Amino acid sequence: MTSDLIAPKGKFRVIGFAVFDCGHWIDGDYDTEHEAVAAAKVIVRRVDQYAYIYTDTGKRLRFTLDRLTSQERAFVMKNMGVLTNQEIFKHIQEQRDLK
């Protein structure tokens, strides 16, 4: 994955990471940091996904993680140890999809 972290000259690379299957992928290379952030936000709409943004030198500029609402955090705390992490995140994602 190391070479994956280097965007082409003058670009910003977005790499997605799925928590449960530990898979990663290159989402794309963008001309501006603003475009890269917008692409990363699409990835982190899902509870179980993260996005990293790298420069053409391989420097990580930003790590984005979808934030839980206070209601979602309360659900996690109430169900921790009762449900698996996957079940908890699946429930949260289903609730978000209903909105």
N, C-alpha and C positions, 0 to 999 in steps of 0.2 A: 504494500500500500504506500510505501514511502514516495515512490515516483508519482503516485496519484495525487500527492499533496501539492505538487508544483503546477500552478496554472501556466498557460502559455504567456509569453511576454506581453505585459500590459493588460492582462485579464485578471479576473477574480473567479476562482473555482469553488463551486458549492459541492460538498460531499454529504450525502445522506447516510444515516446510520440507523438501522432497525434494532431496537433493544433486544427483543425476544429471540430473534434468529441470529443476532450478531453480524448480520450482513451489512455491507456498505456498497455504495455505488456513486459514480460521478454523475451528479445531476446536470451539470453543465458549466460552461465557462462564459463569464459575463464581462461586458465592457466597463461597467462601473460597479462600485461597491453597493450603490443604491439598488441596482438591478439584482445583484447577488443576494442582498438582504431580502428583497421581495420574493425571490425564488426559495430561499431558506424558510421563510414564513409559511410557504405552501407546504413544505415537507413537515414542519412541526405542528401542523393542524391535527395530526394524529398524535395521540398520547404517547405512543411507543416509539416515536421517531425523533431523532436529533439531526441537526445540520451544522456543519462546520464550513467556514469560509476561509480560503487560503489565497495568498498572493502568488505572483510569479516567482518569488524567492522561496516559497514554501512556508512562509510565516503565517501562523493562524491569526486572523484578524478578529474573529468573532465566533463564539459558540452560542447557538441559540437553542433554547429548550422551551417547549410549550409549558406555560405556567398553569397550575391548577387554581381554580377558583376556591374561595373559602368553603363553599358547599361541597366541592369535589374533595378537598382536603379532609373535611369532616367525614365523608363517606369512606375514604381510605383509612382514616384512623379507627373508625367504627368496625370496619371489616378486616383489618389487618390480623392475620392469624386465623381468620374464619374462612376467607376466600384466598385463592392463590393470587399473586400479582397479576397474572394474565386475566383472571376473572374480574378483578377490580378494574383494570384498565379497559377491558372490553365493555364493562358496564358504563364507565365514564364516556367512552367513545360513542356508545349507542345513545346516551343521553345528549351528547353534543350533536349527533346526527339528526336528532329529532327537532333541534332548534332551527 
